[in-house]
């Protein structure tokens, strides 16, 4: 593979303009096409085979789209100066209702002046609008149109706020300044790493082309597959990070070769043959980890996984083609526009034995046991808070203070109880046709639901036209984010009425089922990711112990990430710092320790992304150590030299990743904040404690066993080494130690 990549890199270097123009045209065409022919995104967070999905299907087929998600919009009314039933205010509300009934797709409008439609203090009311024939994907636009129709109520001094009846998948995450902030921070790191503006701009340019191409493909795929609204932001976040990092690794290697007097095209060939192979394998581990999410049994999560994988594929392709093309076009001008005071970095020279990282490697090699124990203790302390990780539903009570959804949530909770923000939709299949809701079997069902602990109110039942299904709403006593709401869902499902098949749907029920499905499938996904990633490393390095050790090290960095998530969100120590607003009525302690639940599917997605990204640094470090070991056979020396040759570039790459991920914490969406915190902490820990101390210490202790491979395994493994030994830019010297022979 290394020879093939080397030939590809050399060709791209010699035909730079062709490659550059081709990539720019492809990126512009794909991105432009996705904007002009914008595909619809989906808000479908269904999980096939779950009880909530069965309830949704029955509700839609038996009672019409007006009772399904996307078919109902609620408008909350608030009168600060007196009751809503005051004649002038009531007249304005009724005028608004008449205007709502005249709008397209409106099937029915429930007045707030009905039983259960107005709060006990008569100051908060609820208008429920049922739609028919509307586009569920445009529920946001429809809601704003309905809200505008209630202007007569606003003219009478009433506050009118549309309630958010969407699911977490409905949230459209729009791009903002975070991408720009991340790119600027990455550019600053690159300037310090390379010392020249020209070299610093190459990874940025390549990453932008990569992200544009990936987003273009993702946008067009929305016409043939259901595309979640989170797809673009996840692809951008990961695509920027890996795109810049992969280009950085290649560029660093090329500048060292140029500094050693290697001609430009030959330097590019060697660079792509060696570091390019590491990029391909590193990208492969990320893609494998993301693809394993298809085993989670959650379509939304599976789609997010392979969509994010598209951005990684684009990053790998641009790294092994566009980067060599730019290097060939620039030649020695890669070191142009040097930055004052950074002349050492600008030179591109590299002396492994004299760097601070090489010194650290030598220091670790002299005391491996102490370093191993100390780093393990630190990582254990960082991971310990993960035991307090709280998973649950993330409702609008955690939205930005002052936003429409947050205001609607607070009005609903104040007027009708916290559970009104997450009603349970109970759909029952009856054993025989009933005439109306007064049938004894329906009465029995309603009584059973009312008697469930935690149910505050049950609505009037509705029987469908066939008389074989009944629908009612059960309002829990608890907010959707309260873990007790999930228990209410389970208790309602446990109701036994002879002949009745009962199903519970709605937002809380759906998230409860999602959590149960995630808990059931998590061991399978983790096992597949770890196994396939270790297998890929085995193919790359032909060293089973190294492959197993790398997988374990990546799991360690995940522990630190989940520990940070628990401290920030579950314990609440930093939730205010990342922009989460506590409830208005919070005490001082609640203001400081504001606990925020983490969606049940987030840890699994975070695991897949982090495992893949962590393997990137492992591949680059192991490649350098293996190359050094192949030259002289000294294990401790190879570890020190490998750390010395990669320490600076891995640190720079990690700083870029951290900068990009931290920038995304500024997004108002809580899910993006969660990923930003988890990814930033994990990458920082991985590139410092794990790659700087733990990995070198274990490799020194293992000695020659690092590269041991049984004869039978060596015979059956294909030759896919990423190192490209013929590309080494240092002379081969006599080995100090005998290499490990097969069968040891």
Phi and psi in degrees as a GROMACS rama.xvg file:
@    title "Ramachandran Plot"
@    xaxis  label "Phi"
@    yaxis  label "Psi"
@TYPE xy
-63.2289  -39.2762  UNK-2
-65.5789  -40.6178  UNK-3
-62.5758  -44.3519  UNK-4
-65.2679  -37.8771  UNK-5
-61.7772  -43.3648  UNK-6
-64.8363  -38.8634  UNK-7
-62.5298  -45.197  UNK-8
-63.0159  -41.8118  UNK-9
-64.8769  -42.2016  UNK-10
-61.6073  -45.2302  UNK-11
-61.9254  -37.2108  UNK-12
-66.7433  -36.6375  UNK-13
-79.0112  -23.6506  UNK-14
-119.624  48.9947  UNK-15
-57.5128  -44.3647  UNK-16
-65.2183  -37.7808  UNK-17
-62.0887  -47.1197  UNK-18
-65.5931  -45.311  UNK-19
-61.1943  -50.7103  UNK-20
-63.0047  -39.6297  UNK-21
-61.846  -44.0825  UNK-22
-67.1435  -41.9356  UNK-23
-63.6474  -43.392  UNK-24
-64.5059  -43.1802  UNK-25
-62.7136  -45.231  UNK-26
-64.8324  -44.4624  UNK-27
-64.8072  -40.3235  UNK-28
-66.5735  -46.8235  UNK-29
-64.5077  -46.9411  UNK-30
-66.0236  -43.6859  UNK-31
-63.6433  -40.6071  UNK-32
-64.3047  -39.6028  UNK-33
-68.1628  -26.9132  UNK-34
-80.7316  -41.031  UNK-35
-71.4908  -44.5853  UNK-36
-106.033  58.2236  UNK-37
-59.9343  122.336  UNK-38
-83.5208  150.157  UNK-39
-70.3673  144.05  UNK-40
-96.9966  160.929  UNK-41
-110.984  151.373  UNK-42
-112.124  20.2361  UNK-43
-80.4646  108.069  UNK-44
-109.353  28.1568  UNK-45
-67.4403  151.864  UNK-46
-126.301  102.461  UNK-47
-54.6814  140.139  UNK-48
88.7384  -2.28141  UNK-49
-93.5497  160.852  UNK-50
-66.6864  -36.9404  UNK-51
-62.9873  -38.8526  UNK-52
-67.1798  -38.9829  UNK-53
-62.3679  -41.2933  UNK-54
-63.0812  -41.8339  UNK-55
-63.0196  -44.2926  UNK-56
-63.6579  -43.0145  UNK-57
-65.1662  -39.0913  UNK-58
-64.4937  -40.9464  UNK-59
-71.0882  -42.6367  UNK-60
-79.3174  -31.8195  UNK-61
-91.9302  -24.7936  UNK-62
-125.941  -1.32239  UNK-63
92.7847  163.106  UNK-64
-65.5688  -17.536  UNK-65
-66.6666  -16.0457  UNK-66
-106.254  -0.912855  UNK-67
-95.2809  166.813  UNK-68
-59.366  131.997  UNK-69
89.3938  -7.22904  UNK-70
-107.817  0.842498  UNK-71
-133.166  132.741  UNK-72
-127.985  135.82  UNK-73
-115.868  138.094  UNK-74
-117.255  125.411  UNK-75
-95.4114  135.323  UNK-76
-112.694  137.855  UNK-77
-136.998  127.909  UNK-78
-112.263  111.451  UNK-79
-79.5803  -18.9444  UNK-80
-103.208  -1.68667  UNK-81
163.286  -179.05  UNK-82
-69.6092  151.575  UNK-83
-69.2661  -21.6512  UNK-84
-82.1117  -1.10184  UNK-85
-59.3898  140.157  UNK-86
-53.8975  -47.1616  UNK-87
-65.0002  -42.4535  UNK-88
-68.4199  -42.417  UNK-89
-61.8824  -39.7538  UNK-90
-64.3635  -39.3583  UNK-91
-67.0855  -38.5976  UNK-92
-65.0422  -44.1784  UNK-93
-66.1674  -34.0289  UNK-94
-64.9193  -39.4671  UNK-95
-64.3466  -40.0478  UNK-96
-63.3971  -41.0098  UNK-97
-61.0314  -40.2508  UNK-98
-67.01  -36.3951  UNK-99
-64.7025  -40.8069  UNK-100
-66.1786  -22.0215  UNK-101
-86.2869  -6.58957  UNK-102
-78.0358  152.521  UNK-103
-61.4398  146.674  UNK-104
71.2818  0.750587  UNK-105
-83.3487  118.371  UNK-106
-92.5136  -39.8253  UNK-107
-156.985  148.41  UNK-108
-131.548  122.902  UNK-109
-92.4706  123.391  UNK-110
-71.1012  149.846  UNK-111
-70.7879  -16.5182  UNK-112
-88.005  57.5721  UNK-113
-138.651  171.411  UNK-114
-64.5557  123.936  UNK-115
84.0266  0.679281  UNK-116
-97.9476  -4.02218  UNK-117
-139.403  145.343  UNK-118
-72.6475  166.168  UNK-119
-64.9156  -28.3423  UNK-120
-88.5694  3.06152  UNK-121
64.6001  16.9294  UNK-122
-105.951  -12.7878  UNK-123
-123.366  126.039  UNK-124
-126.164  163.931  UNK-125
-132.838  118.659  UNK-126
-99.5922  124.244  UNK-127
-109.328  122.513  UNK-128
-111.694  123.849  UNK-129
-103.852  133.51  UNK-130
-110.152  158.722  UNK-131
-147.75  130.51  UNK-132
81.1331  6.04798  UNK-133
-84.4483  164.486  UNK-134
-86.1121  112.17  UNK-135
-60.0958  -24.5936  UNK-136
-73.5659  -14.2419  UNK-137
-112.233  33.2076  UNK-138
-63.9838  -30.6083  UNK-139
-64.4008  -46.6306  UNK-140
-64.2213  -41.1237  UNK-141
-62.2945  -40.9146  UNK-142
-62.4134  -41.4299  UNK-143
-65.848  -36.1046  UNK-144
-64.8329  -43.1184  UNK-145
-65.5793  -39.4441  UNK-146
-63.4456  -38.514  UNK-147
-63.1916  -32.9298  UNK-148
-67.0735  -16.4339  UNK-149
-91.2108  18.6357  UNK-150
-59.9024  -32.9518  UNK-151
-56.7571  -36.8212  UNK-152
-66.9592  -39.2805  UNK-153
-64.1102  -39.0755  UNK-154
-62.9823  -24.9297  UNK-155
-87.1907  7.55426  UNK-156
92.5173  9.98573  UNK-157
-92.3595  148.034  UNK-158
-89.4211  128.499  UNK-159
-120.762  120.096  UNK-160
-129.464  123.356  UNK-161
-71.4634  129.373  UNK-162
-76.6662  149.177  UNK-163
-94.0659  105.701  UNK-164
-100.118  15.3467  UNK-165
-83.9061  169.044  UNK-166
-96.668  170.133  UNK-167
-55.5295  -29.9648  UNK-168
-73.3444  -13.8355  UNK-169
-76.1274  -18.8237  UNK-170
-69.1159  116.862  UNK-171
-86.2414  117.516  UNK-172
-95.3795  108.079  UNK-173
-89.0035  149.228  UNK-174
-69.9026  154.663  UNK-175
-152.704  -152.655  UNK-176
-75.0898  -9.842  UNK-177
-60.3027  -40.4114  UNK-178
-61.254  -42.0717  UNK-179
-65.7215  -43.3242  UNK-180
-61.4318  -44.4855  UNK-181
-61.2106  -42.2893  UNK-182
-66.4671  -41.9976  UNK-183
-63.4139  -44.7022  UNK-184
-62.1112  -41.335  UNK-185
-62.4633  -39.8023  UNK-186
-62.5845  -41.4634  UNK-187
-61.7845  -43.2796  UNK-188
-62.2184  -42.5218  UNK-189
-65.2841  -37.5437  UNK-190
-61.849  -43.9023  UNK-191
-68.44  -33.5496  UNK-192
-72.1775  -39.6059  UNK-193
-103.083  -28.0075  UNK-194
79.3235  -0.242997  UNK-195
-133.53  142.986  UNK-196
-69.4111  -36.5  UNK-197
-62.6161  -48.8644  UNK-198
-62.9477  -38.2765  UNK-199
-66.9364  -31.0904  UNK-200
-77.1874  -22.6538  UNK-201
-62.142  -52.2544  UNK-202
-60.7533  -35.1578  UNK-203
-64.6747  -48.0637  UNK-204
-61.2694  -45.8679  UNK-205
-62.9145  -42.2016  UNK-206
-64.655  -39.8311  UNK-207
-65.2169  -40.8506  UNK-208
-63.5806  -42.0071  UNK-209
-62.216  -47.9058  UNK-210
-64.7116  -42.7382  UNK-211
-61.2899  -42.1397  UNK-212
-64.7427  -45.7471  UNK-213
-62.5552  -44.9025  UNK-214
-64.9734  -34.6241  UNK-215
-62.7112  -45.4494  UNK-216
-63.3391  -44.1546  UNK-217
-62.0472  -42.5146  UNK-218
-62.1122  -41.1042  UNK-219
-72.7413  -31.2688  UNK-220
-66.0057  -18.6  UNK-221
-61.3093  -15.7836  UNK-222
-80.6156  -19.5971  UNK-223
-115.234  -17.1674  UNK-224
-135.003  158.419  UNK-225
-71.5179  120.649  UNK-226
-110.775  115.245  UNK-227
-63.4898  154.321  UNK-228
-72.2871  -17.7015  UNK-229
-82.0537  -7.58798  UNK-230
-59.2228  -46.9341  UNK-231
-61.7369  -43.4204  UNK-232
-70.5876  -37.3458  UNK-233
-66.5278  -42.9637  UNK-234
-64.099  -39.1183  UNK-235
-66.0845  -45.2949  UNK-236
-60.7242  -51.0572  UNK-237
-73.6502  -39.77  UNK-238
-61.5408  -42.3453  UNK-239
-62.7089  -45.182  UNK-240
-62.5552  -53.8781  UNK-241
-73.0556  -32.9557  UNK-242
-61.6309  -45.4743  UNK-243
-67.9866  -42.8351  UNK-244
-63.5222  -46.4649  UNK-245
-62.3584  -43.0504  UNK-246
-63.7013  -36.4595  UNK-247
-62.1498  -44.3824  UNK-248
-62.2787  -43.0093  UNK-249
-66.2632  -44.2177  UNK-250
-64.3202  -38.9883  UNK-251
-62.7091  -44.966  UNK-252
-62.838  -43.9532  UNK-253
-62.0731  -42.9401  UNK-254
-67.6187  -32.9244  UNK-255
-66.3826  -40.9604  UNK-256
-66.2185  -41.4852  UNK-257
-61.0965  -41.5772  UNK-258
-63.5279  -25.1525  UNK-259
-86.572  4.53113  UNK-260
91.2579  9.98086  UNK-261
-76.6766  134.638  UNK-262
-58.7299  157.12  UNK-263
-58.047  -55.7105  UNK-264
-63.9119  -41.2592  UNK-265
-63.9291  -37.9441  UNK-266
-63.172  -42.73  UNK-267
-63.4417  -42.4845  UNK-268
-59.6999  -47.0858  UNK-269
-64.0085  -39.1255  UNK-270
-62.412  -49.8424  UNK-271
-69.7245  -33.1987  UNK-272
-65.7932  -35.9167  UNK-273
-98.1328  -69.6159  UNK-274
-66.4818  -30.2227  UNK-275
-63.7912  -38.3263  UNK-276
-63.0894  -39.7649  UNK-277
-63.7138  -37.3731  UNK-278
-63.0252  -44.4497  UNK-279
-62.1392  -45.426  UNK-280
-69.1076  -38.8048  UNK-281
-63.4982  -45.9427  UNK-282
-62.0376  -35.8905  UNK-283
-61.5861  -38.5378  UNK-284
-66.1797  -38.4276  UNK-285
-63.833  -44.6349  UNK-286
-65.4237  -41.1052  UNK-287
-61.0662  -45.4128  UNK-288
-62.0368  -42.702  UNK-289
-70.4984  -37.182  UNK-290
-66.6011  -28.2305  UNK-291
-64.7951  -16.6829  UNK-292
-65.1642  -15.8236  UNK-293
-65.6133  -17.2508  UNK-294
-85.8628  -2.23934  UNK-295
-75.6228  -14.8692  UNK-296
74.5922  17.8159  UNK-297
-125.382  101.891  UNK-298
-53.0581  -40.5559  UNK-299
-59.2354  -44.7185  UNK-300
-68.2558  -40.9275  UNK-301
-61.6589  -43.3906  UNK-302
-65.6243  -42.6668  UNK-303
-59.0455  -35.811  UNK-304
-64.8626  -55.2514  UNK-305
-74.6087  -25.0362  UNK-306
-67.2047  -43.4608  UNK-307
-63.5994  -34.1191  UNK-308
-61.1923  -31.2903  UNK-309
-60.8646  -40.4266  UNK-310
-66.1155  -32.1096  UNK-311
-71.1595  -41.161  UNK-312
-59.0676  -44.1631  UNK-313
-61.6816  -39.1782  UNK-314
-64.2928  -41.2751  UNK-315
-65.7072  -44.7721  UNK-316
-63.5269  -43.8319  UNK-317
-67.4664  -32.3295  UNK-318
-65.9675  -41.3639  UNK-319
-91.7428  -1.40204  UNK-320
-125.209  -55.3266  UNK-321
-70.411  -40.7507  UNK-322
-60.4499  -49.7011  UNK-323
-58.5654  -37.0139  UNK-324
-62.3643  -45.1095  UNK-325
-65.9843  -39.5717  UNK-326
-64.1972  -38.9212  UNK-327
-67.2084  -39.501  UNK-328
-67.4866  -39.7118  UNK-329
-80.1317  -32.7488  UNK-330
59.8696  -132.937  UNK-331
-77.4473  -5.81159  UNK-332
-72.7412  -1.20152  UNK-333
-58.9268  -25.2523  UNK-334
-99.0702  17.0186  UNK-335
-76.1828  165.575  UNK-336
55.879  57.067  UNK-337
-69.0066  144.475  UNK-338
-91.8399  128.78  UNK-339
-56.8505  148.747  UNK-340
72.7324  -1.03038  UNK-341
-121.252  36.6956  UNK-342
-67.4948  -31.3135  UNK-343
-64.1788  -42.419  UNK-344
-70.8727  -33.3871  UNK-345
-68.0154  -25.8721  UNK-346
-68.7524  -29.373  UNK-347
77.8561  -0.204555  UNK-348
-69.3275  153.951  UNK-349
-143.22  124.536  UNK-350
-125.797  93.1414  UNK-351
-54.473  -37.7069  UNK-352
-73.3553  -15.7657  UNK-353
-109.245  2.02904  UNK-354
-81.3551  160.269  UNK-355
-64.2184  -34.7823  UNK-356
-67.9371  -38.0874  UNK-357
-64.2157  -38.6798  UNK-358
-62.7054  -39.2256  UNK-359
-64.0766  -40.9767  UNK-360
-61.3414  -41.9593  UNK-361
-65.5453  -39.2265  UNK-362
-63.1501  -43.5576  UNK-363
-64.3218  -39.8447  UNK-364
-63.5572  -26.4003  UNK-365
-82.5989  -17.6247  UNK-366
-142.397  57.4045  UNK-367
-63.1093  -37.7703  UNK-368
-67.1162  -43.282  UNK-369
-64.5325  -40.4335  UNK-370
-65.4269  -41.8028  UNK-371
-60.7462  -48.0134  UNK-372
-66.2746  -42.5269  UNK-373
-66.3917  -46.4268  UNK-374
-66.2762  -35.5643  UNK-375
-64.0793  -40.607  UNK-376
-64.1395  -42.5187  UNK-377
-63.5678  -45.6797  UNK-378
-65.5437  -36.1279  UNK-379
-63.2296  -40.4711  UNK-380
-65.16  -38.3014  UNK-381
-68.3232  -34.0027  UNK-382
-84.9343  -19.6104  UNK-383
-55.0945  -41.8639  UNK-384
-61.4761  -15.0072  UNK-385
-60.3419  -21.9064  UNK-386
-64.8114  -20.2741  UNK-387
-95.5811  7.49567  UNK-388
-60.5659  126.513  UNK-389
-111.797  119.203  UNK-390
-99.3926  146.403  UNK-391
177.015  -175.753  UNK-392
-80.0247  140.448  UNK-393
-106.029  100.52  UNK-394
-93.0744  -179.348  UNK-395
-71.9515  -6.92609  UNK-396
-65.744  -13.5223  UNK-397
-103.975  8.40111  UNK-398
-72.3097  175.923  UNK-399
-64.9812  131.751  UNK-400
-62.9822  129.639  UNK-401
96.7615  -12.2555  UNK-402
-74.2966  158.499  UNK-403
-59.9602  -48.6724  UNK-404
-60.6483  -39.7208  UNK-405
-66.6475  -41.7063  UNK-406
-64.0642  -42.4278  UNK-407
-63.8178  -39.8993  UNK-408
-60.8417  -45.1329  UNK-409
-67.9329  -38.7986  UNK-410
-65.0127  -41.7755  UNK-411
-62.8821  -44.5345  UNK-412
-65.4395  -39.5188  UNK-413
-68.3802  -42.3068  UNK-414
-83.6826  -33.2553  UNK-415
-129.802  6.54512  UNK-416
96.8275  152.074  UNK-417
-61.5226  -31.2794  UNK-418
-69.6755  -16.755  UNK-419
-65.9031  -19.0713  UNK-420
-78.6683  -8.92226  UNK-421
-146.832  63.5437  UNK-422
-65.3422  149.79  UNK-423
-91.3852  129.282  UNK-424
-95.819  109.434  UNK-425
-100.342  119.114  UNK-426
-120.241  124.075  UNK-427
-118.175  133.076  UNK-428
-91.8258  121.616  UNK-429
-90.1402  151.033  UNK-430
-71.9282  -23.0798  UNK-431
-148.225  161.901  UNK-432
-67.4881  135.928  UNK-433
-116.469  153.868  UNK-434
-77.5177  -41.6489  UNK-435
-157.624  -175.748  UNK-436
-72.0839  -7.54204  UNK-437
-88.0942  2.0769  UNK-438
-61.2953  143.662  UNK-439
-55.4349  -37.6968  UNK-440
-67.6996  -32.9879  UNK-441
-70.6302  -43.0348  UNK-442
-59.1717  -41.1382  UNK-443
-63.1924  -41.4445  UNK-444
-62.5293  -45.4381  UNK-445
-61.6076  -42.336  UNK-446
-62.3395  -41.602  UNK-447
-63.2963  -40.9333  UNK-448
-66.9371  -41.3875  UNK-449
-62.7556  -31.0959  UNK-450
-80.2388  -6.65608  UNK-451
-70.1039  131.681  UNK-452
-61.0017  131.808  UNK-453
96.7963  -4.80257  UNK-454
-92.8443  118.753  UNK-455
-87.9163  -33.7341  UNK-456
-157.371  146.856  UNK-457
-126.134  129.774  UNK-458
-75.9669  169.728  UNK-459
-65.0034  132.992  UNK-460
-71.4556  151.32  UNK-461
-123.642  131.239  UNK-462
-103.235  135.648  UNK-463
-76.0377  174.322  UNK-464
-64.033  -28.7558  UNK-465
-78.2967  -14.7413  UNK-466
74.7113  12.1259  UNK-467
-110.364  -0.635298  UNK-468
-137.719  146.828  UNK-469
-129.585  142.046  UNK-470
-125.752  136.492  UNK-471
-150.165  159.72  UNK-472
-106.707  133.101  UNK-473
-113.117  120.76  UNK-474
-93.9305  115.347  UNK-475
-69.4471  164.718  UNK-476
-81.917  -7.92555  UNK-477
-118.666  157.163  UNK-478
-67.9054  157.185  UNK-479
-57.2628  -31.8832  UNK-480
-79.4341  -11.2662  UNK-481
-74.3076  128.947  UNK-482
-61.0782  -22.4088  UNK-483
-68.7711  -23.2777  UNK-484
-64.4133  -37.6405  UNK-485
-63.4306  -36.235  UNK-486
-68.1686  -35.4806  UNK-487
-61.6025  -40.898  UNK-488
-57.218  -47.0265  UNK-489
-66.3192  -38.1614  UNK-490
-67.7482  -38.6811  UNK-491
-65.7599  -38.9004  UNK-492
-66.2019  -24.3837  UNK-493
-80.438  -4.3401  UNK-494
-61.5263  136.993  UNK-495
-121.136  110.622  UNK-496
-119.535  123.092  UNK-497
-50.387  125.203  UNK-498
82.4173  -8.67427  UNK-499
-98.8505  129.877  UNK-500
-101.756  111.345  UNK-501
-103.972  136.397  UNK-502
-131.309  144.02  UNK-503
-120.341  124.414  UNK-504
-123.561  -164.731  UNK-505
104.198  174.051  UNK-506
-59.8871  -48.9918  UNK-507
-64.77  -42.4457  UNK-508
-64.6275  -40.3245  UNK-509
-63.5974  -42.8549  UNK-510
-69.8806  -32.2919  UNK-511
-63.3165  -44.3596  UNK-512
-65.0691  -37.5996  UNK-513
-62.1198  -43.1657  UNK-514
-62.8608  -41.9417  UNK-515
-65.3231  -40.3274  UNK-516
-66.8785  -39.5904  UNK-517
-63.6125  -43.0137  UNK-518
-63.1363  -34.5842  UNK-519
-72.9562  -38.6863  UNK-520
-95.954  -12.6449  UNK-521
-56.4032  -47.199  UNK-522
-57.8855  -38.2718  UNK-523
-64.3771  -46.9814  UNK-524
-63.3809  -45.5333  UNK-525
-61.57  -44.6144  UNK-526
-61.0927  -43.6237  UNK-527
-66.1959  -43.9073  UNK-528
-61.8237  -48.277  UNK-529
-63.7503  -43.7238  UNK-530
-65.0799  -48.8792  UNK-531
-67.698  -37.4407  UNK-532
-66.2513  -41.9657  UNK-533
-63.9608  -37.6986  UNK-534
-64.0834  -40.2195  UNK-535
-64.3616  -40.8832  UNK-536
-65.8566  -35.6767  UNK-537
-62.9266  -41.7839  UNK-538
-64.9623  -34.587  UNK-539
-74.3475  -40.2015  UNK-540
-116.863  -7.20807  UNK-541
53.2887  41.9758  UNK-542
-141.166  97.3404  UNK-543
-61.4128  -37.3073  UNK-544
-67.0355  -41.1067  UNK-545
-61.883  -40.8482  UNK-546
-64.3459  -44.8562  UNK-547
-66.2784  -43.2927  UNK-548
-61.9491  -39.5463  UNK-549
-63.0619  -41.2485  UNK-550
-63.1896  -40.9615  UNK-551
-64.9703  -42.2932  UNK-552
-61.7071  -38.1848  UNK-553
-66.7675  -36.2331  UNK-554
-64.8152  -33.4408  UNK-555
-64.0456  -43.6986  UNK-556
-64.8184  -30.916  UNK-557
-64.5548  -37.0459  UNK-558
-59.7931  -41.2056  UNK-559
-65.1125  -38.116  UNK-560
-64.0875  -45.2926  UNK-561
-69.4719  -30.4771  UNK-562
-64.1296  -40.6419  UNK-563
-66.0964  -40.7709  UNK-564
-61.0871  -41.6409  UNK-565
-64.4215  -42.5127  UNK-566
-64.5874  -42.8872  UNK-567
-75.8228  -46.098  UNK-568
-101.934  -49.9844  UNK-569
-72.5146  -47.7867  UNK-570
-75.9403  -32.2551  UNK-571
87.9085  14.6659  UNK-572
-67.7962  -29.0965  UNK-573
-125.553  15.1761  UNK-574
-63.2843  -35.533  UNK-575
-67.5922  -34.9709  UNK-576
-66.8114  -28.4269  UNK-577
-93.957  8.63838  UNK-578
96.1122  13.8746  UNK-579
-87.9034  134.073  UNK-580
-103.463  126.885  UNK-581
-72.8393  167.46  UNK-582
-58.1427  153.039  UNK-583
-60.6188  -35.6494  UNK-584
-89.3596  16.6989  UNK-585
-66.4779  146.927  UNK-586
-79.6493  176.93  UNK-587
-62.0879  -42.5159  UNK-588
-63.5394  -41.1739  UNK-589
-65.9025  -31.7826  UNK-590
-65.9487  -39.0479  UNK-591
-79.2222  -46.3579  UNK-592
-108.967  79.6413  UNK-593
-96.5526  101.701  UNK-594
-78.5751  134.673  UNK-595
-126.878  124.678  UNK-596
-69.3824  155.648  UNK-597
-110.287  128.976  UNK-598
-54.5691  142.466  UNK-599
-62.1679  -28.3357  UNK-600
-87.0847  -11.3811  UNK-601
-65.5013  -45.9559  UNK-602
-58.766  -38.0268  UNK-603
-68.9477  -41.648  UNK-604
-64.1275  -42.1536  UNK-605
-63.9059  -39.1156  UNK-606
-59.4638  -48.1025  UNK-607
-62.0601  -46.1068  UNK-608
-64.8075  -47.7594  UNK-609
-67.1016  -38.787  UNK-610
-62.1097  -42.2473  UNK-611
-66.2543  -45.603  UNK-612
-66.1361  -38.663  UNK-613
-64.4057  -34.642  UNK-614
-65.7848  -24.9689  UNK-615
-55.5228  -53.3681  UNK-616
-66.5086  -33.6735  UNK-617
-63.1902  -43.3584  UNK-618
-62.2413  -45.4823  UNK-619
-67.5781  -39.1891  UNK-620
-68.2088  -46.2598  UNK-621
-63.5775  -36.5391  UNK-622
-60.3866  -45.2013  UNK-623
-66.6809  -41.8313  UNK-624
-65.2786  -42.756  UNK-625
-64.7136  -41.488  UNK-626
-61.1493  -43.0903  UNK-627
-65.6324  -40.7691  UNK-628
-64.6604  -37.1665  UNK-629
-66.2143  -26.2679  UNK-630
-77.1375  -42.5354  UNK-631
-130.579  -10.5534  UNK-632
77.1413  4.09825  UNK-633
-90.9689  113.215  UNK-634
-65.9291  -52.9061  UNK-635
-61.8468  -41.8799  UNK-636
-64.3658  -39.3995  UNK-637
-63.0094  -39.4866  UNK-638
-63.9034  -45.4573  UNK-639
-63.5428  -43.4771  UNK-640
-68.7544  -38.7498  UNK-641
-63.1541  -42.6105  UNK-642
-67.7039  -36.7311  UNK-643
-66.5378  -37.3697  UNK-644
-80.4537  -21.3169  UNK-645
-113.489  -15.0542  UNK-646
-56.6928  -46.7903  UNK-647
-67.4808  -42.9827  UNK-648
-72.2845  -37.1068  UNK-649
-65.8368  -40.4005  UNK-650
-62.5986  -43.3913  UNK-651
-62.2448  -44.1624  UNK-652
-61.6662  -41.6307  UNK-653
-65.9686  -41.2795  UNK-654
-59.8086  -38.4848  UNK-655
-65.2033  -47.2664  UNK-656
-57.919  -47.6818  UNK-657
-61.4878  -42.7731  UNK-658
-61.3512  -43.7842  UNK-659
-63.3253  -46.4734  UNK-660
-70.0366  -38.1742  UNK-661
-64.0352  -37.1925  UNK-662
-60.5372  -33.1285  UNK-663
-76.4792  -11.2237  UNK-664
-64.7466  -22.6432  UNK-665
-69.8751  -13.3311  UNK-666
-61.7551  143.676  UNK-667
-71.7  -17.4665  UNK-668
-75.9587  130.053  UNK-669
-66.6818  -35.0564  UNK-670
-62.2003  -43.2162  UNK-671
-65.3099  -38.8078  UNK-672
-60.1792  -42.8105  UNK-673
-60.3421  -47.3026  UNK-674
-64.6433  -40.0811  UNK-675
-59.9848  -46.7288  UNK-676
-64.7574  -50.56  UNK-677
-61.7406  -46.0205  UNK-678
-66.7497  -43.1287  UNK-679
-62.2071  -46.5606  UNK-680
-65.5234  -44.9917  UNK-681
-63.1937  -43.0732  UNK-682
-66.2528  -40.6923  UNK-683
-61.9734  -45.7938  UNK-684
-66.133  -41.3942  UNK-685
-63.3575  -42.5165  UNK-686
-79.7756  -14.2659  UNK-687
-109.993  -73.86  UNK-688
-65.4847  -46.0107  UNK-689
-74.9043  -54.279  UNK-690
-76.6874  -26.2278  UNK-691
-86.9483  -26.0864  UNK-692
-127.606  -55.2332  UNK-693
-67.2255  -48.805  UNK-694
-63.6846  -49.3534  UNK-695
-58.7453  -39.3663  UNK-696
-63.2906  -45.3136  UNK-697
-66.7043  -36.0821  UNK-698
-68.8304  -36.5197  UNK-699
-65.5507  -42.2243  UNK-700
-67.6075  -35.9317  UNK-701
-74.058  -25.9013  UNK-702
60.7621  -133.395  UNK-703
-67.8753  -16.7218  UNK-704
-65.4652  -18.7405  UNK-705
-52.7034  -42.5483  UNK-706
-108.756  16.8079  UNK-707
-73.0864  140.367  UNK-708
-145.884  126.32  UNK-709
-59.5581  148.864  UNK-710
-58.0925  -43.1427  UNK-711
-64.1185  -36.2957  UNK-712
-73.2127  -37.8561  UNK-713
-63.0175  -33.6071  UNK-714
-70.7758  -33.9862  UNK-715
-92.6824  -15.5151  UNK-716
-76.7072  133.975  UNK-717
-69.1046  156.138  UNK-718
-86.0519  89.8688  UNK-719
-121.553  30.2083  UNK-720
-55.5368  140.185  UNK-721
-93.5782  -4.32364  UNK-722
-80.7242  -36.6489  UNK-723
63.2151  66.2275  UNK-724
-60.5541  -30.0425  UNK-725
-69.4247  -8.40106  UNK-726
-95.2063  -1.23161  UNK-727
-57.4452  137.446  UNK-728
-99.0828  7.2931  UNK-729
-117.579  148.148  UNK-730
-67.5255  150.834  UNK-731
-81.3434  132.812  UNK-732
-117.117  168.919  UNK-733
-66.5302  140.06  UNK-734
-72.1574  141.52  UNK-735
-89.6899  -26.1267  UNK-736
-122.768  154.198  UNK-737
-78.2819  134.442  UNK-738
-66.8588  158.033  UNK-739
-70.0364  129.446  UNK-740
-91.9009  150.23  UNK-741
-60.4176  139.715  UNK-742
95.6146  -2.78021  UNK-743
